[in-house]
Amino acid sequence: MTISNAQIPITSAADLANQDEYNYGTVEGSQIESFFNHTKINHYQQMRAYMMIYNPDSKVRRVENGFQRAMDEKYAFIWDSPTVRHATANNCQLMEIGTPFDLKGYGIATQKNSIYSEKLSMAVLALNDNGILYRLEGK
């Protein structure tokens, strides 16, 4: 989650779900929205109801709009952790709150039957196994 760099009483998604001071949302039609649509975790279901039913204007059409709203309003933008970390590292008006959830792996697309597919897959797995992807995410 990303929010404007300010004194805030929110440290997790559960905190966000149980407050009414900050609006929050994600990108409409995104994988994150799909996560909220299919989760069985109570506070995420509560957040889904807020975003989809009670306040559909909380969703944005583009990632850039979410970060901008976080800077301009009392708005928490929910997006994938590597993108949020990059945005907060490059903009001191933003801060990441809470811990990542619904983590996904990395993938590289190649042409079908490409001679590089297996080599690339093995390289990504090696980067992960050696902790390099984790260190890169922190940069």
C-alpha positions as CSV (number, residue, x, y, z in Angstrom):
1,M,0.0,0.0,0.0
2,T,1.1,3.5,-0.7
3,I,0.0,6.6,1.1
4,S,1.1,10.2,1.4
5,N,4.0,10.6,3.8
6,A,2.2,11.9,6.9
7,Q,1.4,11.0,10.5
8,I,-1.1,8.2,10.0
9,P,-2.7,5.6,12.3
10,I,-2.6,2.9,9.7
11,T,0.1,0.2,9.7
12,S,-1.7,-2.7,7.9
13,A,-4.5,-3.6,5.5
14,A,-6.6,-4.6,8.5
15,D,-6.2,-1.1,10.0
16,L,-7.2,0.4,6.6
17,A,-10.3,-1.8,6.5
18,N,-11.4,-0.6,10.0
19,Q,-11.1,3.2,9.5
20,D,-13.0,5.9,7.6
21,E,-10.4,8.7,7.5
22,Y,-8.6,7.5,4.4
23,N,-10.1,6.4,1.1
24,Y,-8.3,3.5,-0.6
25,G,-8.4,1.6,-3.8
26,T,-6.5,-0.1,-6.6
27,V,-6.5,-0.2,-10.4
28,E,-9.8,-1.1,-11.9
29,G,-9.6,-4.5,-13.7
30,S,-6.2,-5.4,-12.3
31,Q,-4.8,-8.5,-10.7
32,I,-5.0,-6.8,-7.4
33,E,-8.7,-6.1,-7.9
34,S,-9.1,-9.8,-8.8
35,F,-7.3,-10.8,-5.5
36,F,-9.9,-8.8,-3.6
37,N,-12.8,-10.3,-5.6
38,H,-11.7,-13.9,-4.7
39,T,-10.2,-13.6,-1.2
40,K,-11.6,-15.5,1.7
41,I,-9.8,-13.3,4.3
42,N,-12.3,-11.3,6.3
43,H,-10.6,-7.8,6.3
44,Y,-9.8,-8.1,2.6
45,Q,-13.5,-9.0,1.9
46,Q,-14.5,-5.9,3.9
47,M,-12.1,-3.8,1.8
48,R,-13.5,-5.3,-1.4
49,A,-17.0,-4.3,-0.3
50,Y,-15.9,-0.8,0.3
51,M,-14.1,-0.5,-3.0
52,M,-16.6,-2.2,-5.2
53,I,-20.0,-1.5,-3.6
54,Y,-19.8,1.5,-1.2
55,N,-17.2,3.6,-2.9
56,P,-16.6,2.5,-6.5
57,D,-14.9,5.9,-7.2
58,S,-12.0,4.6,-5.0
59,K,-10.6,2.7,-7.9
60,V,-8.3,4.3,-10.5
61,R,-7.8,3.5,-14.2
62,R,-4.0,3.8,-14.2
63,V,-1.2,3.2,-11.7
64,E,0.0,6.8,-12.1
65,N,-3.4,8.0,-11.0
66,G,-3.2,5.9,-7.8
67,F,0.1,7.4,-6.8
68,Q,-1.1,10.9,-7.6
69,R,-4.2,10.5,-5.5
70,A,-2.1,9.2,-2.6
71,M,-0.1,12.5,-2.8
72,D,-3.1,14.8,-3.3
73,E,-5.8,13.2,-1.0
74,K,-6.2,11.1,2.1
75,Y,-5.9,8.0,-0.2
76,A,-4.1,4.8,0.2
77,F,-3.2,3.2,-3.2
78,I,-3.0,-0.6,-3.1
79,W,-0.6,-2.0,-5.7
80,D,2.2,-4.6,-6.1
81,S,5.1,-4.3,-3.8
82,P,8.0,-3.8,-6.3
83,T,6.2,-0.9,-8.0
84,V,5.3,0.7,-4.7
85,R,8.9,0.4,-3.5
86,H,10.2,2.0,-6.6
87,A,7.7,4.8,-6.4
88,T,8.4,5.5,-2.7
89,A,12.2,5.4,-3.3
90,N,11.8,8.1,-6.0
91,N,9.3,10.3,-4.3
92,C,9.6,11.4,-0.7
93,Q,6.0,12.4,-0.6
94,L,5.0,8.7,-0.6
95,M,5.5,5.9,1.9
96,E,4.8,2.2,1.9
97,I,2.8,0.9,4.8
98,G,2.1,-2.6,6.0
99,T,3.6,-5.8,4.7
100,P,3.2,-7.1,1.2
101,F,0.3,-9.6,0.6
102,D,-0.6,-11.9,-2.3
103,L,3.0,-12.0,-3.5
104,K,3.6,-13.3,-7.0
105,G,6.7,-14.6,-8.6
106,Y,8.6,-13.3,-11.6
107,G,8.3,-14.4,-15.2
108,I,9.7,-13.6,-18.6
109,A,7.8,-14.1,-21.8
110,T,9.4,-15.6,-24.8
111,Q,8.2,-16.8,-28.2
112,K,6.7,-20.3,-28.1
113,N,9.4,-23.0,-28.3
114,S,12.2,-20.4,-27.9
115,I,15.6,-21.7,-27.4
116,Y,16.0,-19.2,-24.5
117,S,12.9,-20.2,-22.5
118,E,14.6,-22.8,-20.3
119,K,17.8,-20.9,-19.8
120,L,15.9,-17.8,-18.8
121,S,13.7,-19.8,-16.4
122,M,16.7,-21.4,-14.8
123,A,18.4,-18.0,-14.5
124,V,15.4,-16.4,-12.8
125,L,15.2,-19.4,-10.4
126,A,18.9,-19.1,-9.6
127,L,18.5,-15.3,-8.9
128,N,15.6,-16.1,-6.6
129,D,17.5,-19.0,-4.9
130,N,20.5,-16.8,-4.3
131,G,18.5,-14.0,-2.8
132,I,19.4,-11.6,-5.6
133,L,15.8,-10.9,-6.6
134,Y,15.0,-10.0,-2.9
135,R,18.0,-7.6,-2.8
136,L,17.0,-6.0,-6.1
137,E,13.5,-5.4,-4.9
138,G,15.0,-3.4,-2.0
139,K,16.8,-1.0,-4.4
